[in-house]
Amino acid sequence: MKSLAFWMNYRLGISEVVAREKVRVARVLRDFPLIDAAFEKGEVSYSKVRTMKRVATSGNESHLMMIARHGTASHMEQLVRGFRKHQRIARQETSSVAECRWFQEDDGMYVFHLRLPAEDGALVVKAMESIVEMMRQSDRADDVSAETLFSETSRPAVSNAGDPATPATPATKETATETATWWRLTA
């Protein structure tokens, strides 16, 4: 069996997209005992739980539960939308803060969400384009590893902050490691 979502699709007849969302909600419930207990007792609906998981933290879990118990699913959606909009505005005010989040889907694929200043974003896009191009040229995409990507004979050219006047420099394992370290420190 490929994944739990695949099994749910096959055995229960729900789409894999919906099944993956249900699995994500179930995984989040482990981290929020108040929401988990209320959902288990039937005090809050799946729609409310799915909405709460988008913004839930250990600090706001009890507040979200109070709203969920006394409001509708639509009300929860509106509140969460407003909260997320407020978070986006706050992030834009501090736009120098870089974010890098990722997770692995049930099918093994990785999903990345990046928020970067323009210069850093241009650099990451160039590096990713180079890597994708190298993978396309490869006989098999799964043969491409970090060792292959950054070997002496095949280093992707990465432009410096997207400035066409600055010559491109080859990426190395060292610069990739430095970049990864920078992301961990600043994210």
Short mmCIF file of the C-alpha atoms (twelve columns), coordinates in Angstrom:
data_MODEL
# 
_entry.id   MODEL 
# 
loop_
_atom_site.group_PDB 
_atom_site.id 
_atom_site.type_symbol 
_atom_site.label_atom_id 
_atom_site.label_alt_id 
_atom_site.label_comp_id 
_atom_site.label_asym_id 
_atom_site.label_seq_id 
_atom_site.Cartn_x 
_atom_site.Cartn_y 
_atom_site.Cartn_z 
_atom_site.pdbx_PDB_model_num 
ATOM 1   C CA . MET A 1   0.000   0.000  0.000   1 
ATOM 2   C CA . LYS A 2   1.446   3.366  -1.046  1 
ATOM 3   C CA . SER A 3   0.077   5.473  1.800   1 
ATOM 4   C CA . LEU A 4   -2.750  5.828  4.250   1 
ATOM 5   C CA . ALA A 5   -4.391  8.355  1.920   1 
ATOM 6   C CA . PHE A 6   -4.190  5.841  -0.930  1 
ATOM 7   C CA . TRP A 7   -5.766  3.171  1.276   1 
ATOM 8   C CA . MET A 8   -8.571  5.570  2.302   1 
ATOM 9   C CA . ASN A 9   -9.184  6.324  -1.366  1 
ATOM 10  C CA . TYR A 10  -9.274  2.645  -2.286  1 
ATOM 11  C CA . ARG A 11  -11.233 1.271  0.685   1 
ATOM 12  C CA . LEU A 12  -13.465 4.213  1.645   1 
ATOM 13  C CA . GLY A 13  -13.968 5.761  -1.777  1 
ATOM 14  C CA . ILE A 14  -12.869 9.285  -0.873  1 
ATOM 15  C CA . SER A 15  -10.538 11.278 -3.075  1 
ATOM 16  C CA . GLU A 16  -6.833  11.168 -2.280  1 
ATOM 17  C CA . VAL A 17  -6.784  14.950 -1.800  1 
ATOM 18  C CA . VAL A 18  -9.479  14.741 0.877   1 
ATOM 19  C CA . ALA A 19  -7.799  11.688 2.404   1 
ATOM 20  C CA . ARG A 20  -4.435  13.505 2.637   1 
ATOM 21  C CA . GLU A 21  -6.145  16.418 4.404   1 
ATOM 22  C CA . LYS A 22  -7.756  14.017 6.884   1 
ATOM 23  C CA . VAL A 23  -4.358  12.428 7.581   1 
ATOM 24  C CA . ARG A 24  -2.786  15.883 8.118   1 
ATOM 25  C CA . VAL A 25  -5.569  16.790 10.564  1 
ATOM 26  C CA . ALA A 26  -5.102  13.504 12.425  1 
ATOM 27  C CA . ARG A 27  -1.362  14.131 12.753  1 
ATOM 28  C CA . VAL A 28  -1.936  17.637 14.105  1 
ATOM 29  C CA . LEU A 29  -4.386  16.348 16.707  1 
ATOM 30  C CA . ARG A 30  -1.542  14.550 18.481  1 
ATOM 31  C CA . ASP A 31  -0.048  17.944 19.364  1 
ATOM 32  C CA . PHE A 32  -3.253  19.501 20.717  1 
ATOM 33  C CA . PRO A 33  -4.849  17.432 23.484  1 
ATOM 34  C CA . LEU A 34  -7.789  19.799 24.123  1 
ATOM 35  C CA . ILE A 35  -8.850  19.806 20.481  1 
ATOM 36  C CA . ASP A 36  -8.267  16.050 20.225  1 
ATOM 37  C CA . ALA A 37  -10.395 15.305 23.304  1 
ATOM 38  C CA . ALA A 38  -13.245 17.564 22.156  1 
ATOM 39  C CA . PHE A 39  -13.202 16.022 18.684  1 
ATOM 40  C CA . GLU A 40  -13.158 12.502 20.125  1 
ATOM 41  C CA . LYS A 41  -16.209 13.312 22.290  1 
ATOM 42  C CA . GLY A 42  -18.030 14.848 19.318  1 
ATOM 43  C CA . GLU A 43  -18.083 18.320 20.875  1 
ATOM 44  C CA . VAL A 44  -16.557 19.924 17.760  1 
ATOM 45  C CA . SER A 45  -16.952 18.988 14.119  1 
ATOM 46  C CA . TYR A 46  -14.249 17.896 11.707  1 
ATOM 47  C CA . SER A 47  -14.709 21.182 9.821   1 
ATOM 48  C CA . LYS A 48  -13.883 23.173 12.962  1 
ATOM 49  C CA . VAL A 49  -10.894 20.962 13.770  1 
ATOM 50  C CA . ARG A 50  -9.561  21.299 10.220  1 
ATOM 51  C CA . THR A 51  -9.925  25.077 10.467  1 
ATOM 52  C CA . MET A 52  -8.293  25.285 13.908  1 
ATOM 53  C CA . LYS A 53  -5.276  23.235 12.827  1 
ATOM 54  C CA . ARG A 54  -4.239  26.040 10.478  1 
ATOM 55  C CA . VAL A 55  -3.461  28.444 13.312  1 
ATOM 56  C CA . ALA A 56  -3.401  26.352 16.498  1 
ATOM 57  C CA . THR A 57  -0.503  26.702 18.909  1 
ATOM 58  C CA . SER A 58  -0.132  25.496 22.465  1 
ATOM 59  C CA . GLY A 59  -0.744  29.096 23.551  1 
ATOM 60  C CA . ASN A 60  -4.029  29.621 21.710  1 
ATOM 61  C CA . GLU A 61  -5.518  26.119 21.806  1 
ATOM 62  C CA . SER A 62  -7.922  26.796 24.703  1 
ATOM 63  C CA . HIS A 63  -9.063  30.095 23.143  1 
ATOM 64  C CA . LEU A 64  -9.746  28.357 19.814  1 
ATOM 65  C CA . MET A 65  -11.699 25.641 21.624  1 
ATOM 66  C CA . MET A 66  -13.862 28.243 23.379  1 
ATOM 67  C CA . ILE A 67  -14.686 29.805 20.002  1 
ATOM 68  C CA . ALA A 68  -15.297 26.385 18.405  1 
ATOM 69  C CA . ARG A 69  -17.717 25.332 21.145  1 
ATOM 70  C CA . HIS A 70  -19.799 28.502 20.850  1 
ATOM 71  C CA . GLY A 71  -19.515 29.359 17.155  1 
ATOM 72  C CA . THR A 72  -20.293 27.803 13.814  1 
ATOM 73  C CA . ALA A 73  -17.798 26.296 11.382  1 
ATOM 74  C CA . SER A 74  -18.331 29.329 9.147   1 
ATOM 75  C CA . HIS A 75  -17.587 31.621 12.094  1 
ATOM 76  C CA . MET A 76  -14.358 29.700 12.771  1 
ATOM 77  C CA . GLU A 77  -13.356 30.045 9.102   1 
ATOM 78  C CA . GLN A 78  -13.881 33.813 9.216   1 
ATOM 79  C CA . LEU A 79  -11.878 34.194 12.402  1 
ATOM 80  C CA . VAL A 80  -9.001  32.060 11.148  1 
ATOM 81  C CA . ARG A 81  -8.954  33.943 7.831   1 
ATOM 82  C CA . GLY A 82  -8.772  37.234 9.718   1 
ATOM 83  C CA . PHE A 83  -6.049  35.915 12.011  1 
ATOM 84  C CA . ARG A 84  -3.952  34.663 9.082   1 
ATOM 85  C CA . LYS A 85  -4.415  37.991 7.279   1 
ATOM 86  C CA . HIS A 86  -3.168  39.775 10.392  1 
ATOM 87  C CA . GLN A 87  -0.157  37.445 10.501  1 
ATOM 88  C CA . ARG A 88  0.626   38.163 6.821   1 
ATOM 89  C CA . ILE A 89  0.461   41.917 7.398   1 
ATOM 90  C CA . ALA A 90  2.727   41.619 10.432  1 
ATOM 91  C CA . ARG A 91  5.193   39.561 8.373   1 
ATOM 92  C CA . GLN A 92  5.142   42.127 5.571   1 
ATOM 93  C CA . GLU A 93  6.023   44.832 8.068   1 
ATOM 94  C CA . THR A 94  9.061   42.772 9.008   1 
ATOM 95  C CA . SER A 95  9.763   41.618 5.465   1 
ATOM 96  C CA . SER A 96  13.429  41.012 6.216   1 
ATOM 97  C CA . VAL A 97  12.384  37.873 8.111   1 
ATOM 98  C CA . ALA A 98  12.896  34.848 5.890   1 
ATOM 99  C CA . GLU A 99  10.797  31.722 6.294   1 
ATOM 100 C CA . CYS A 100 11.462  28.231 5.079   1 
ATOM 101 C CA . ARG A 101 8.982   25.466 5.856   1 
ATOM 102 C CA . TRP A 102 8.625   22.053 4.321   1 
ATOM 103 C CA . PHE A 103 6.827   18.803 4.876   1 
ATOM 104 C CA . GLN A 104 6.639   15.418 3.256   1 
ATOM 105 C CA . GLU A 105 3.363   14.257 1.729   1 
ATOM 106 C CA . ASP A 106 2.046   10.733 2.202   1 
ATOM 107 C CA . ASP A 107 3.234   9.862  -1.298  1 
ATOM 108 C CA . GLY A 108 6.818   10.778 -0.369  1 
ATOM 109 C CA . MET A 109 6.899   14.080 -2.252  1 
ATOM 110 C CA . TYR A 110 8.222   17.170 -0.472  1 
ATOM 111 C CA . VAL A 111 6.332   20.468 -0.364  1 
ATOM 112 C CA . PHE A 112 8.282   23.673 0.298   1 
ATOM 113 C CA . HIS A 113 6.988   27.079 1.339   1 
ATOM 114 C CA . LEU A 114 9.518   29.901 1.189   1 
ATOM 115 C CA . ARG A 115 9.216   33.579 2.018   1 
ATOM 116 C CA . LEU A 116 12.351  35.446 1.076   1 
ATOM 117 C CA . PRO A 117 13.577  38.933 0.388   1 
ATOM 118 C CA . ALA A 118 13.717  39.582 -3.374  1 
ATOM 119 C CA . GLU A 119 17.482  39.146 -3.730  1 
ATOM 120 C CA . ASP A 120 17.578  35.854 -1.835  1 
ATOM 121 C CA . GLY A 121 14.474  34.614 -3.655  1 
ATOM 122 C CA . ALA A 122 16.065  35.263 -7.039  1 
ATOM 123 C CA . LEU A 123 19.134  33.295 -5.958  1 
ATOM 124 C CA . VAL A 124 17.048  30.334 -4.756  1 
ATOM 125 C CA . VAL A 125 14.957  30.335 -7.954  1 
ATOM 126 C CA . LYS A 126 18.109  30.275 -10.109 1 
ATOM 127 C CA . ALA A 127 19.576  27.419 -8.076  1 
ATOM 128 C CA . MET A 128 16.338  25.433 -8.290  1 
ATOM 129 C CA . GLU A 129 16.052  26.035 -12.040 1 
ATOM 130 C CA . SER A 130 19.603  24.764 -12.485 1 
ATOM 131 C CA . ILE A 131 18.910  21.655 -10.427 1 
ATOM 132 C CA . VAL A 132 15.638  20.914 -12.271 1 
ATOM 133 C CA . GLU A 133 17.393  21.329 -15.625 1 
ATOM 134 C CA . MET A 134 20.128  18.919 -14.537 1 
ATOM 135 C CA . MET A 135 17.491  16.412 -13.414 1 
ATOM 136 C CA . ARG A 136 15.718  16.668 -16.771 1 
ATOM 137 C CA . GLN A 137 18.980  15.976 -18.564 1 
ATOM 138 C CA . SER A 138 19.658  12.982 -16.354 1 
ATOM 139 C CA . ASP A 139 18.644  9.545  -17.613 1 
ATOM 140 C CA . ARG A 140 16.685  8.924  -14.414 1 
ATOM 141 C CA . ALA A 141 15.665  11.613 -11.916 1 
ATOM 142 C CA . ASP A 142 16.223  9.299  -8.947  1 
ATOM 143 C CA . ASP A 143 19.897  8.884  -9.937  1 
ATOM 144 C CA . VAL A 144 20.504  12.533 -9.115  1 
ATOM 145 C CA . SER A 145 21.840  13.006 -5.618  1 
ATOM 146 C CA . ALA A 146 23.538  15.870 -3.856  1 
ATOM 147 C CA . GLU A 147 26.869  14.280 -4.796  1 
ATOM 148 C CA . THR A 148 25.869  14.245 -8.481  1 
ATOM 149 C CA . LEU A 149 24.436  17.745 -8.422  1 
ATOM 150 C CA . PHE A 150 27.546  19.270 -6.912  1 
ATOM 151 C CA . SER A 151 30.247  17.173 -8.543  1 
ATOM 152 C CA . GLU A 152 33.243  18.932 -10.064 1 
ATOM 153 C CA . THR A 153 31.962  18.302 -13.588 1 
ATOM 154 C CA . SER A 154 28.383  19.443 -13.132 1 
ATOM 155 C CA . ARG A 155 27.962  22.478 -10.933 1 
ATOM 156 C CA . PRO A 156 24.897  24.598 -11.630 1 
ATOM 157 C CA . ALA A 157 25.632  28.235 -12.273 1 
ATOM 158 C CA . VAL A 158 23.893  30.475 -9.786  1 
ATOM 159 C CA . SER A 159 23.576  34.167 -10.426 1 
ATOM 160 C CA . ASN A 160 24.453  36.529 -7.633  1 
ATOM 161 C CA . ALA A 161 21.168  37.864 -6.245  1 
ATOM 162 C CA . GLY A 162 19.600  37.991 -9.681  1 
ATOM 163 C CA . ASP A 163 21.843  40.855 -10.808 1 
ATOM 164 C CA . PRO A 164 22.587  40.357 -14.518 1 
ATOM 165 C CA . ALA A 165 25.669  42.569 -14.257 1 
ATOM 166 C CA . THR A 166 27.267  40.232 -11.726 1 
ATOM 167 C CA . PRO A 167 28.709  37.058 -13.263 1 
ATOM 168 C CA . ALA A 168 27.256  33.733 -12.186 1 
ATOM 169 C CA . THR A 169 29.239  31.633 -9.757  1 
ATOM 170 C CA . PRO A 170 29.157  27.843 -9.630  1 
ATOM 171 C CA . ALA A 171 27.268  26.297 -6.725  1 
ATOM 172 C CA . THR A 172 29.226  23.955 -4.499  1 
ATOM 173 C CA . LYS A 173 28.376  21.561 -1.723  1 
ATOM 174 C CA . GLU A 174 29.981  24.050 0.628   1 
ATOM 175 C CA . THR A 175 27.798  26.961 -0.510  1 
ATOM 176 C CA . ALA A 176 24.726  24.716 -0.336  1 
ATOM 177 C CA . THR A 177 25.660  23.751 3.218   1 
ATOM 178 C CA . GLU A 178 26.306  27.383 4.142   1 
ATOM 179 C CA . THR A 179 22.938  28.359 2.676   1 
ATOM 180 C CA . ALA A 180 21.168  25.550 4.548   1 
ATOM 181 C CA . THR A 181 22.893  26.629 7.771   1 
ATOM 182 C CA . TRP A 182 21.852  30.244 7.133   1 
ATOM 183 C CA . TRP A 183 18.221  29.128 6.682   1 
ATOM 184 C CA . ARG A 184 18.250  27.253 9.979   1 
ATOM 185 C CA . LEU A 185 19.667  30.295 11.777  1 
ATOM 186 C CA . THR A 186 17.344  32.882 10.261  1 
ATOM 187 C CA . ALA A 187 14.092  30.946 9.855   1 
# 
